[in-house]
Structures are given as C-alpha cells and as structure tokens.
Amino acid sequence: MRKRNKRSSQEWKADGSNEVGSSSNAQEPSWDEAMPRLRSANRSSYVMLTLFALLVYISWSVYHYQYEVLPVPLSADKAGKRGFSEIEAMKHVKELTQLGPHSVGSDALDPALKYVLLAAEKIKNTSHWEVDVEVEEFYVKEGANHLNGGLFVGKTLIYADLNHIILRITPKYESEAKENSVLVSSHIDTVFSTGGAGDCSSCVAVMLELARGVSQWAHSFRSSVIFLFNTGEEEGLNGAHSFINQHPWSETVRVAIDLEAMGVGGKAGIFQAGTHPWAIEKFALVAKYPSGNIMAQDLFTSGIIKSATDFQVYQEAGLSGLDFAFTDNTAVYHTKNDKVELLKPGSLQHLGENMLAFLLHVASSTDLVKGNASRAPEHADQNSAIYFDILGSYMIVYSQQFANMLNNSVILQSLLIWFMSLFMGGYPAIVSFSLSILSVILMWIVSLSFSIGVAFILSSISWAAVPYIASPWLVIGLFGFPSLLGAFAGQNLGFLLLQKYLSNAYAQGKQTLLPSVQVNLARLEAERWLFKSGTMQWLIILVLAHYYKVGSSYIPLVWLIAPAFSYGLLEATLTPIRLPKPLKIVTLLISLSVPLLVSIGSIIRILGVLIGTAVRFDRNPGGVPEWLLNVIVSVVVAATVCLTLVYLLSYIHLSGAKKSIILVSFVCFGLSLAAVWSGVIPSYSEETARTVNVVHVVDTMGGHDNARDPTSYISFFSSTPGNLDREIEQINEGFECGRETAVDFVTFSVNYGCLSYNETEQGWSDLDIPKIEIKSDRKMDLRVTELSIDTGVSTRWSIAINTDEITNFEFRVSGDHKELVPMSNKSSIGGWHVIQFSGGKNAPTKFDLTLQWIKNSVRSTSHASPDAQKYLIKLRTDINRLTPKSERVLMKLPSWCSLFGKSTSPYTLAFLTALPIDF
C-alpha cells in the first residue's frame, strides 16, 4: 500500500500542465508526507481576516500618503525672498474671496482686477535689479471663440469688453529671452454663485507668489515667463482665447501651464499633459512633490467628467504643456461652499514649490530656446507621455511608443504561456481553464447584480436620489460590501463547479485515491485555477486598453505582471509531477504589493471625485432617471471590487473565514442602509450642498416683436438628481413641481422643475425684454433674412439657431462692418447652433444677424425636436439682479441647498423670446 502511493513518475495531473514558466524545480513531497496536508486543506479564518484587514489598511495608507500628506506652509521669513510662501499666498486668496462673487460684467470684478494689478506692480518694483518685469492691462474689445471639441462643439462663444492682467519676467541681459516664453495662466473671474476661493482665487494667489519668487531668479534665465491673469474663463475659456489670438506676446509662447480647480485645496495634480512629453518629463525631474496621473486625463478627455479648462485653448492653438487642478472637496465646486476655510494648510505650498522648481528649470533650459519643447512630434500619438506618481514622491514618465512595445511583449508572452500550458495539459486543462473563466464571469454578474440591486433599493427608500453625497464613505457600506459579497458568491459558484469537475477527473484516474484525498486535491487545484483566472481577467483588459491606446494601460499591466511573476516564482514547478498545495500567503502579498502601491490611491481618489461630481450630474435637470446615478456608482464600485479583489477572493474558499466575511458584509450593509433610511446621516449638509438654481423668468416665446404678452414666473430646479418636494415644502412660495413644468433655457432644458407664478410682476420692466426685429427677408433663389437683436441691459445672453432651416449665418455688432462670426461651416448639436455671448459692463447690446436658409428647405418631422419645427431662433438674456420674489425664495432656501453657476446656466433673472419659423 505504501509503495503504491509513492508513484513518483506516473501520477496524472488534474490540471494537465507542467506549470510552464516556473523557476522552481525542488523535490516534491511524497504521498505520505503530503497526505495529512491534503486531508485538511483549510486556512485559518483569523489569518484570512487579518490579511483582509491588512490589505484595507495598506490601501488606505497609500491613498492617505499619496493625496492627503501636504507640506508645511512656509512664512515669508522661512521661504526667503526667492522661495514660495503659502502664508503670503493666502493673503491674496482672502483679499479676493472677500469681494464675493466676481463674474464677468459684475461690479466686484473691477476691484479684483485692481488688486491683482497692484500686486503685480509691487512685484515689478521689488524684482532683482538684473530682471525686467513688465506689467500690462490687456483690454479686449471683442472676439469670437470656435473650439473644436469638448463641451463647446456646436457653439460659438463671443466675448467683449474683457480686461486681463499680464506680467512678463525677463532677464535684462539675455537678448533673445523675449522670443521664447513659458506661459502660466489662470483666471480671476468666478461664476455668479461663489466667491471662488478654490476656483480660482487659490490659483491666482499661487501665480502672484510664484511671480514674486521668479522675479528674484530670472537674471539667469534663457527665456521669459509670462503670467496671464485672465477673465472670461467661466463663460467659455474666453480670456485664454483672446490672449492667444490677439496679444503679440502669445507668439513667443512655447509651453503653456494652466492652473485650475475642480474643488478646494488638497494636492494640485496634473490631469492633462500635451502631446509633447517635454514638459511632463521636466516636471517629473525637478518637482519636489510630483502629483499627477494619466487616469485623470483619460477620464477628462473621454467626456466622463463634464468640464473644460483654458488648456483646451492652448492645445488647439498647437501648444503643449501641463494642466494642474485642485480636486479636494469636489462637491463644493461652483457653490457657496467654495470658501477659504476648506483650503487645507499646505495646499498652496505643495503647488507653489512644485511650480517654482519647474519654472526655474525650464526657463533656464536651452531646449525651450531651440523649440524642442513645443515642436509637434511627427507621430504625436506615439510620443505622448504616460505618467503617474508613486506616493506623491516620485513620478514615472514614459512614451506611448515604449508603452506599446511593453504591452505587446507582455501580451504575447502571456498568450504563449497560456497556450503552452493548455496544449501540454490537453483536454482536462482546457476544461479547467474554461471553468475558471466562468468563475470570473459569474463573479462579475453576481457582484454587479447585488450592487445594482442596492441602487434601486436606495431610490425607493430615500427621499434624496443621491443619499451619500455628504458622507462619501457610505458608498463602502452601501455598494462595497454587497459587491464583495456578490463577487465572492459568484466566484464560489465557479469554484464549486471547478472542484466537482476536478474531483471526477481524479476519480477517473488510473490510481485509486481515498475520496477525502480526491476532494482536497480538487479543492487545491481549483484554488490555483481561480488565482490564475485573475491574471487572464487583467490580460483581457490589457489587450483592450492597448488596442484603444488608453494611457492608463499601465494599470492592467502591473495587475497582470506582479501576480504572474509571484505565482511563477513561488507556486509553479517544472517537475513532471506536482502535488497541489495551498497557495502561499506570501504569494498573495507579493502579487498585490506593486499594484496597490502604484494604482490603489489613484483609484480611490477618482472614485471620490466621481462621487463629488454627482451634485451636478444632471446637466438638463430631470433629463435622466433618478436611479441612474446610483446605478453608475454601483457599477463602478462593483467593477473596482471585482478587479482588485479577484486574487484575494481565490484564497477564501479554502479558509474558515467565509462565514465571517458574509456576516461582516451583511452587518455593514445593513447599518449603512439603516442610516440612509432613518436619516441619521443626512444626504446633504450645509457644507456639502445640493446644487439648485432660482431663476425669475420672463417668457415672451411665441412671437417676434413681443407679440405675446410676457409670462413671469420663478423657476426652481436642481442639477442634482431627485425630486424637490422637501425643498419647496420649506420654501412655501406656491411652487408646483413636475415634468409638465419644463422650461427651455436655450443652452439646456429643465425637464423636471418647480414653477411659482405668484407675485412675480415686480423687479423687471418691459425695457428689460430683448427684442428681435426683422430688417429684411429676401425670398429669392437663396432666401436670406436679416434680423436686428437688442438685448436691452443684458451683456450675457445665448441664442440658438435652427440648423434644420438655416445653413449658414453671419453675426456682427450693429453699426460695425467687422464680422464677429463670418459665413463659414458651422457645427450643430441636436439641430441647433448656439451662440453664447458674455461681456463686461460696456459690452455692446445691439447686433445684426443674417440668416441664410437651406435651399428648397423641406421640414422633416421625423428627427427634428418640437422646438426645431416651431422656432427659427431662440434667445435668452441674463441679468444678475434679484427680484423681490426671487430674493424671498433664496432667503428661504434650505441650508442644504446652494446656488450653482456654470457657463450655460442663467443668472437669477432671465428673459426668453423666440422667432417662429413662420414669422
């Protein structure tokens, strides 16, 4: 009996493979030695629970160190006159934010510009004696902005009466320094709803303190540094556009750096880099606290994050560079809570020290003079940079071309190893492989099902459609644990199927094994297949990321290579016989160490940012189902669980921790759900508010020349999904809510909102109503209509032109022969081309619009919207004025609500009018 069990050379292997790729050929244990272990192939539940807790702690520690550890703020004395002082920069932030909202055209923007000008003049007066500092007030009379991508496709952005402050620092004795410049840019203006401590007074403050420091160093520069403090960014990137197209210094710019904010404070990281890798390579080389990740760039450029920055203007002008952004407290973006108190100490110091080191290096570089930093590479897609930081201390940068070579190598080697393993293993290996892949599929299906199910439960038990905005950590309990439970249940089902097949395979072997031994052999073999299936999951993702040239392909790369290397080093064997053994704990630790270090902090960060953006998710209020956002969050969380925990879960099936994990998951989920249902944890708070708009609307749509008597009402709506029942109950101003109260605001539509018609006749007059007059209508071979538009006292308005009827148009200021928008090809979205106009207090208000009709136009009702069949043009004018009724509503606004502003949203008083097609 003992002799029969030894079988050193003829034992059949259930997985059919020789574990190709191993570096281990150690002598395998005998049957006698292995038998006790095979009869008790179980891990300690305490070990697994400790391991699980350790991995959670490591993940959170990586995130904390990478994104929350900030440098100590320096005073002016400690920084020295050549260093960067956050204490001094904060003085600028406080001065600007105490002015309140300072949007384009507002009275508060003038003192903001004056403050920046005086600060710039002070820098000039205190600069190094060998440095030339030029300060200029740049006035822009008018201009038109046609961007090719992002949020502005199908739009023309017109601006007028803008003022910018420009500061150029140049070494006096470097003759060619002014011919090559580094541009550092941000915006002074805010939206109407906030004082803008984060967006972007913090950026302006950093630039002023940087300029002061640079002015003490620039005598050794080879190039100049231009600081552009622009206005009009919030209305459509108009400040950057006017500088690039109208200022002579723009021709000297070789690299553009944009400072932005999608929240308040924290580490300002790079979330966009241009097609040329020079800037990001230099930043990685010299930055003291490098922070940035191409994952954010992939999300931003894909449109998942709906936003735009001045960097888009610079890129479309052919410039490369870097785009930085503060991303802490994303939910307060463009609301009342964008305030100084949320700026974490060290936030400005972090960005300032990084930028100062970068500017000192690049402005002294001969590459900038030679044009190596801005020359478009011959194959831009091959030379663009892949970049990510490690714990905010180191930054790794390599080209897309190198990434392609690396990905190709890893993919081909992985496929070869899998092919050889399956080929040598034959039919049993192929079946085992198929069942292990099935376990991955089941893991995804069940995890997504559990998580999405919770999303629908939340929609039915909570008055708020997004009940975790104020407490994002609730997402762990609401979606994380159900996803974990589902992932384990799905994988365990695959494990049982795999175990059953392997048991039958062992039972049909030539040698007779005890049933208990067969079961344990099968369990051990199944565990190994589940672990290996995780590498196949990441291999598939890597292939897809490589095919579509996704910059973040480094993530599946590390999640594939590290576990495969660890498994090959510690688990696989080249011997012709291998007795299955439990996977080693050290194999898992080595497998996860590099992936967690490289990617888990960024994954957590991006999840937090996405949750924060939920407060402004619905760009057309009521345009998406209330449950959709919860479903999206649930899918993202479930995907994160399935991707990152696939290796850990494969260890649990042979442990006694299954019941404990199930119990903990149910308890945490139950407590989180109870907290939401009971309201113990509020959905919104005064610090993390729901975004709303209160607009006094005067509507004359229905005829030109104000043929219809104006209708006046208050429109109350929210970009945060969900009904407004609680809000209007507290306001108590006669609002009626529903989808039948839809309002077309030209740049967007309110599909669900609340209207109140009571006491809305005060605070406006007929003189405020815009006028559309028909100057001529020539119905010849090509029909041409000339219109006169008077926007009254409004210097911020939007007009939509029906491109189902109009093939082209021309736009100019009345009395001015210069065309602001000439006849040319115009793009459109949904059958409309939108013109957005914003200007200062002295901007023009009378315009001429020439419309060129489609020849032999035949109206189509199959695809056109009802408005497109009814109106030729639609016009909305905005006035930043509170009427008695709107002021009363705002005073009664619940503390958990805040006004929200963006380039397309109206001010607190808006006028709507239109010209019918059949005028």
Secondary structure, 3 states (H helix, E strand, C coil): CHHHHHCCCCCCCCCCCCCCCCCCCCCCCCHHHHHHHHHCCCECHHHHHHHHHHHHHHHHHHHHHHHHCCCCCCCHHHHCCCCCCHHHHHHHHHHHHCCCCCCCCCCCHHHHHHHHHHHHHHHHHCCCCCEEEEEEEEEEEEEEECCCCHHHCCEEEEEEEEEEEEEEEEECCCCCHHHCEEEEEEECCCCCCCCCHHHHHHHHHHHHHHHHHHCCCHHHCCCEEEEEEECCHHHCCHHHHHHHHHCHHHHHEEEEEEEEECCCCCCEEEEEECCCCHHHHHHHHHCCCCCEEHHHHHHHHHCCCCCCCCHHHHHHCCCEEEEEEECCCHHHCCCCCCCHHHCCCCHHHHHHHHHHHHHHHHHCCHHHHHCCCCCCCCCHHHHCEEEEEECCCEEEEEEHHHHHHHHHHHHHHHHHHHHHHHHHHHHHHHHHHHHHHHHHHHHHHHHHHHHHHHHHHHHHHCCCCCCCCCCCCHHHHHHHHHHHHHHHHHHHHHHHHHHHHHHHHHHCCCCCCCHHHHHHHHHHHHHHHHHHHHHHHHHHHHHHHHHCCCHHHHHHHHHHHHHHHHHHHHCCCCCCCCCCCCCCHHHHHHHHHHHHHHHHHHHHHHHHHHHHHHHHCCCCCCCCCCCHHHHHHHHHHHHHHHHHCHHHHHHHCCECCHHHHHHHHHHHHHHHHHHHHHCCCCCCCCCCCEEEEEEEEEECCCCHHHCCCCEEEEEEEECCCCCCHHHHHHHCCCCEEEHHHCEECCCCEECCEEEECCCCCCCCCHHHCCEEEEEEEECCCCCEEEEEEECCCCCEEEEEEECCCEEEEEEEECCCCCCCECCCCCCCECCEEEEEEEECCCCCCEEEEEEEECCCCCCCCCCCCHHHHHEEEEEEEEECCCCHHHHHHHHCCCCCEEECCCCCCCCCEEEEEEEECCC
